Amino acid sequence: MSAGLFFSQQAGPTRNCLILDNARIFGGVAKRNEFVVDGHRLFAPQASVHFQPPYPNSFLEGVYDAMGLDWNAFKSYQKWQGPSPEISLPRSAYGHGTIDGKPATGFFFGAKYGHKPGIWITDPWGKKLEGTPFSETTRREMLALHGEQAVRAPLVYDYPGDAVSRQLDSMTLEDYLIRTYRASRETIRLLVAGESSGGFGLGPDALSGFLYYEWSKVIPTVDDSMATGIQMFPGGNSGMIRLLVKTLIPESLEGPRTMEAVWKNPVNFSALDRTGQRVRLRLDSTAVRVEHLGEPDKSEFVSVTYTNGGRLFRVKAKTVVMAGGGWMTKNVVRDLDGTRHKSYEQFNYSPYMTANVAVRNWRFLYNLGISSAEWFEGFGRYVNVRKSATFGVDSPTIGPDLPTVLTFFVDFAKPGLPARTQGQLGRAELLSTSFADYERQIRQQMTDMFAASGFDAKRDIAGIVLNRFGHAFINPQPGFFFGLDGQPAARDALRNGPFGRIAFSHSDLAGAMDHRNAFLESKRAVSQLLDQVLT
Ligand SMILES: Cc1cc2nc3c(=O)[nH]c(=O)nc-3n(C[C@H](O)[C@H](O)[C@H](O)COP(=O)(O)OP(=O)(O)OC[C@H]3O[C@@H](n4cnc5c(N)ncnc54)[C@H](O)[C@@H]3O)c2cc1C
């Protein structure tokens, strides 16, 4: 979608752009779920959650400004309601609340740790893990990994591509963490795997050591902290996509281009793909065959065949940005040369599932003195209650007796196996498990954890939506960023120039799935076509 924005900004008034998207609604992984519970309209992200304020006058600020993102809208989040003492809630589906200045979060230990019924340790980090069933050594290592003791990272790079960053990229993140924190592999797999799987689908055993720094250094933002920086549309980054679509096609969403109208108003599907528009968005259209008409470096056009409503259609394009992800691009670009095809073959992906569970109240959490929970067995690993920006919801307040959506993030990591195998096994599991099985697992997990504090699955769960992504995250293995043994990185062949009239985008090429990387990769791809092809 951002490739469409950059093209429409840069290509001049005579060039048109057709965006094909195979889904019935735009957004990719930045889509939203909606529930109506006891009269309240609630939103939750299908995947992509939050974003950070950019530096003034930065590339990122320019993109947000162009799509009409109004920062003032994030000055007002829901206020606490009710007689119970307030838990100050986070603004994101990650992060925890605080009560009386202390973290309102807890660890649960059940049958796996010999506790039936299970036990809760609230504010576990504040208690230095006292009372948890972990051994003394594991606790010490966990505290170190959690940043409770300052460490001096042994390798700090100056700029991406220097000798130190290459050294980092030559080892696994797990080995680097062992070296940095003097923690055992087992403890890292217990603790960090859950954290890194939120951004990569896998634990650090299969990922490049360069990722220790990837997000913080490559795309600087003013404030990355959960407490003061991070912002979230009520249903995640689908808010940005709606703004983008509204900007590209003004009649696509009813009403003005304000945050509230764009978030709340229905999509006008008939406006997306009208003859004569400079930018047209064709949904439910899967590109199945993309190839140059003739030799890639001599051809005048690219032929794009796509399916829509069970029929095949073909369009001729002067240039194409393939922005759908390498697992698809390598199969759909039929005349792709051997080098680029081999490059994409080195990309590994992991599956992921986001289960949004709408509950009529969250008093069962509140009764424990918490608004977020973490556990080490069974379905999922973590869940929290968040407050929403008020422009996007109908209730300006939140409290333990009001409905909310709990978002469970579920990874399929199989630590110790090669990244590709982990992805394949996980995908098979994700796609072969029925909704009924997952529903049972969710109800069981919540009953095990919360029945003693008042949860009743039948009464309290109002709805469940499972969002299954077969290729949710790129898993950059050692060598992904800078190559190994003097060889270039595989992604260089795809990023350093277009292939004939086709350029490659998607956040997978950045090695870290993030909407900022999606923008950067699209900017590069569009610029390559404008500078080198459409001259
Ligand atoms: C669980 C989860 C949580 C995340 N949380 C965050 C977060 O908090 N903040 C953040 O910045 N990022 C987050 N991300 C990542 C981030 O949202 C993505 O990296 C980014 O949105 C990806 O954008 P993209 O355009 O590169 O790809 P995608 O979103 O994958 O978009 C690709 C599009 O191409 C379409 N497509 C694919 N193949 C075809 C075809 N053959 N024909 C036509 N169309 C096709 C798809 O339907 C899709 O619309 C998260 C991701 C996940 C999975």
The ligand as a Tripos MOL2 file, in Angstrom:
@<TRIPOS>MOLECULE
LIG
   53    58     1     0     0
SMALL
NO_CHARGES

@<TRIPOS>ATOM
      1 C1          1.7120  -10.9980   15.1340 C.3       1 LIG1
      2 C2          2.3770   -9.8180   14.4960 C.ar      1 LIG1
      3 C3          2.5580   -8.6620   15.2350 C.ar      1 LIG1
      4 C4          3.1680   -7.5480   14.6590 C.ar      1 LIG1
      5 N1          3.2940   -6.3950   15.3850 N.ar      1 LIG1
      6 C5          3.8260   -5.3030   14.8110 C.ar      1 LIG1
      7 C6          3.8690   -4.0660   15.5030 C.ar      1 LIG1
      8 O1          3.4360   -3.9760   16.6580 O.2       1 LIG1
      9 N2          4.3950   -2.9830   14.8550 N.ar      1 LIG1
     10 C7          4.8800   -3.0760   13.5740 C.ar      1 LIG1
     11 O2          5.3500   -2.0870   13.0220 O.2       1 LIG1
     12 N3          4.8660   -4.2390   12.9250 N.ar      1 LIG1
     13 C8          4.3210   -5.3450   13.4880 C.ar      1 LIG1
     14 N4          4.2320   -6.4960   12.7740 N.ar      1 LIG1
     15 C9          4.8210   -6.5860   11.4300 C.3       1 LIG1
     16 C10         4.2870   -5.6160   10.4240 C.3       1 LIG1
     17 O3          2.9810   -5.2980   10.5850 O.3       1 LIG1
     18 C11         4.5430   -6.1580    9.0570 C.3       1 LIG1
     19 O4          5.9020   -6.3210    8.9070 O.3       1 LIG1
     20 C12         4.0920   -5.2070    8.0040 C.3       1 LIG1
     21 O5          2.7770   -4.7930    8.1650 O.3       1 LIG1
     22 C13         4.2030   -5.9830    6.7390 C.3       1 LIG1
     23 O6          3.8180   -5.1890    5.7060 O.3       1 LIG1
     24 P1          4.1510   -5.6640    4.2570 P.3       1 LIG1
     25 O7          3.4520   -4.7160    3.3640 O.co2     1 LIG1
     26 O8          5.6090   -5.8420    4.0920 O.co2     1 LIG1
     27 O9          3.5170   -7.1240    4.0990 O.3       1 LIG1
     28 P2          2.1060   -7.7830    4.2820 P.3       1 LIG1
     29 O10         1.3450   -7.1990    5.3890 O.co2     1 LIG1
     30 O11         2.4070   -9.2560    4.3010 O.co2     1 LIG1
     31 O12         1.3260   -7.3970    2.9650 O.3       1 LIG1
     32 C14         1.4400   -8.1060    1.7830 C.3       1 LIG1
     33 C15         0.1630   -7.9780    1.0140 C.3       1 LIG1
     34 O13         0.3080   -8.6690   -0.2250 O.3       1 LIG1
     35 C16        -0.8440   -9.4690   -0.4520 C.3       1 LIG1
     36 N5         -0.4440  -10.5850   -1.3330 N.ar      1 LIG1
     37 C17         0.4240  -11.5860   -1.0590 C.ar      1 LIG1
     38 N6          0.5390  -12.4010   -2.1220 N.ar      1 LIG1
     39 C18        -0.2530  -11.8960   -3.0970 C.ar      1 LIG1
     40 C19        -0.5450  -12.2850   -4.4400 C.ar      1 LIG1
     41 N7          0.0180  -13.3530   -5.0140 N.pl3     1 LIG1
     42 N8         -1.4210  -11.5260   -5.1490 N.ar      1 LIG1
     43 C20        -1.9830  -10.4160   -4.5980 C.ar      1 LIG1
     44 N9         -1.7250  -10.0080   -3.3430 N.ar      1 LIG1
     45 C21        -0.8760  -10.7360   -2.5980 C.ar      1 LIG1
     46 C22        -1.3000   -9.8570    0.9330 C.3       1 LIG1
     47 O14        -2.6640  -10.2180    0.9970 O.3       1 LIG1
     48 C23        -1.0460   -8.5820    1.7170 C.3       1 LIG1
     49 O15        -2.1300   -7.6970    1.6390 O.3       1 LIG1
     50 C24         3.6220   -7.6230   13.3200 C.ar      1 LIG1
     51 C25         3.4420   -8.7810   12.5750 C.ar      1 LIG1
     52 C26         2.8210   -9.8790   13.1400 C.ar      1 LIG1
     53 C27         2.6300  -11.1150   12.3130 C.3       1 LIG1
@<TRIPOS>BOND
     1     1     2 1
     2     2     3 ar
     3     2    52 ar
     4     3     4 ar
     5     4     5 ar
     6     4    50 ar
     7     5     6 ar
     8     6     7 ar
     9     6    13 1
    10     7     8 2
    11     7     9 ar
    12     9    10 ar
    13    10    11 2
    14    10    12 ar
    15    12    13 ar
    16    13    14 ar
    17    14    15 1
    18    14    50 ar
    19    15    16 1
    20    16    17 1
    21    16    18 1
    22    18    19 1
    23    18    20 1
    24    20    21 1
    25    20    22 1
    26    22    23 1
    27    23    24 1
    28    24    25 2
    29    24    26 1
    30    24    27 1
    31    27    28 1
    32    28    29 2
    33    28    30 1
    34    28    31 1
    35    31    32 1
    36    32    33 1
    37    33    34 1
    38    33    48 1
    39    34    35 1
    40    35    36 1
    41    35    46 1
    42    36    37 ar
    43    36    45 ar
    44    37    38 ar
    45    38    39 ar
    46    39    40 ar
    47    39    45 ar
    48    40    41 1
    49    40    42 ar
    50    42    43 ar
    51    43    44 ar
    52    44    45 ar
    53    46    47 1
    54    46    48 1
    55    48    49 1
    56    50    51 ar
    57    51    52 ar
    58    52    53 1
@<TRIPOS>SUBSTRUCTURE
     1 LIG1         1 GROUP 0 **** ****
